[in-house]
Amino acid sequence: MKHPQLNMADAIREVTVAMQKAIVDGYRSRMTDADDLVEVLLAIADRLDPPVAESVTTSFACPDCGERHSDRLVWITDEFPGADKFVRCDACGTIFDPTEGNP
């Protein structure tokens, strides 16, 4: 069994490499804000202790980034009163109607 500190160091390295690749590929800006920091910290936590998340079918996934984890697809009834059919993807910020179906 690896030393716990080595697992954390490995997780930080893996997430750092993934973030650097996303910058090079144009998916991320070099500018970091609080949302980026939260995403990095959650990615490290996920590497150390992978979540067991329920996934939605591909027809209900985010139409922009394809996110399927139900804990990252949030119903936003508070933001649009009376329109309780919209979902916000926490991965990319897209707001969509999951009943419209995605390609």
C-alpha positions as CSV (number, residue, x, y, z in Angstrom):
1,M,0.0,0.0,0.0
2,K,1.3,3.5,-0.9
3,H,1.9,6.1,1.7
4,P,-1.2,8.4,2.0
5,Q,0.9,11.5,1.3
6,L,2.2,9.9,-1.9
7,N,-1.4,9.3,-3.0
8,M,-2.1,13.0,-2.5
9,A,1.0,14.0,-4.3
10,D,0.1,11.7,-7.2
11,A,-3.4,13.1,-7.3
12,I,-2.2,16.7,-7.4
13,R,0.3,15.8,-10.2
14,E,-2.4,14.1,-12.3
15,V,-4.9,17.0,-11.9
16,T,-2.1,19.5,-12.7
17,V,-1.2,17.7,-15.9
18,A,-4.9,17.5,-16.8
19,M,-5.3,21.3,-16.2
20,Q,-2.2,22.1,-18.2
21,K,-3.4,20.0,-21.1
22,A,-6.8,21.7,-21.0
23,I,-5.0,25.1,-21.2
24,V,-2.8,23.9,-24.2
25,D,-5.9,22.5,-25.9
26,G,-7.8,25.8,-25.5
27,Y,-10.4,24.5,-23.1
28,R,-9.2,26.6,-20.2
29,S,-7.8,30.1,-19.8
30,R,-4.5,30.8,-18.0
31,M,-6.5,33.1,-15.8
32,T,-7.7,31.4,-12.6
33,D,-10.8,32.4,-10.7
34,A,-12.6,30.9,-7.7
35,D,-14.6,28.5,-9.8
36,D,-11.4,27.1,-11.3
37,L,-9.9,26.6,-7.9
38,V,-13.0,24.8,-6.7
39,E,-13.0,22.6,-9.7
40,V,-9.3,21.7,-9.2
41,L,-9.8,20.9,-5.6
42,L,-12.8,18.7,-6.4
43,A,-10.8,17.0,-9.1
44,I,-8.1,16.2,-6.6
45,A,-10.6,14.9,-4.1
46,D,-12.2,12.7,-6.8
47,R,-8.7,11.2,-7.6
48,L,-8.2,10.4,-3.9
49,D,-11.7,9.1,-3.2
50,P,-13.6,8.6,-6.5
51,P,-17.3,9.4,-6.0
52,V,-19.9,6.8,-6.7
53,A,-22.2,9.0,-8.7
54,E,-25.4,8.1,-10.5
55,S,-25.3,8.9,-14.2
56,V,-28.2,10.0,-16.4
57,T,-28.7,8.5,-19.8
58,T,-26.9,10.1,-22.7
59,S,-30.2,11.6,-23.9
60,F,-30.4,13.7,-20.7
61,A,-26.7,14.6,-20.6
62,C,-25.4,18.2,-20.9
63,P,-25.7,19.1,-24.6
64,D,-22.5,21.2,-24.5
65,C,-19.9,19.1,-22.6
66,G,-21.7,15.7,-22.2
67,E,-21.7,15.7,-18.4
68,R,-23.8,12.7,-17.2
69,H,-23.3,12.7,-13.4
70,S,-26.5,13.5,-11.7
71,D,-24.8,15.4,-8.9
72,R,-23.4,17.9,-11.4
73,L,-26.7,18.5,-13.3
74,V,-28.7,20.8,-11.0
75,W,-32.4,21.7,-11.4
76,I,-32.6,25.5,-11.3
77,T,-36.2,26.2,-10.3
78,D,-35.1,29.1,-8.1
79,E,-33.6,31.1,-10.9
80,F,-36.5,30.7,-13.3
81,P,-39.7,30.7,-11.2
82,G,-42.4,28.6,-12.9
83,A,-40.0,27.1,-15.3
84,D,-38.9,24.0,-13.4
85,K,-37.7,22.1,-16.4
86,F,-34.3,23.7,-16.7
87,V,-31.0,22.2,-15.6
88,R,-27.6,23.8,-15.1
89,C,-24.5,21.8,-15.8
90,D,-22.0,22.5,-13.0
91,A,-19.2,21.2,-15.2
92,C,-19.5,23.9,-17.9
93,G,-22.4,26.2,-16.8
94,T,-24.7,25.4,-19.7
95,I,-28.5,25.8,-18.9
96,F,-30.7,23.4,-20.9
97,D,-34.1,21.7,-21.0
98,P,-33.4,18.0,-20.5
99,T,-36.8,17.1,-21.9
100,E,-35.8,18.5,-25.3
101,G,-33.4,15.6,-25.9
102,N,-29.8,16.0,-27.0
103,P,-28.1,14.6,-30.1
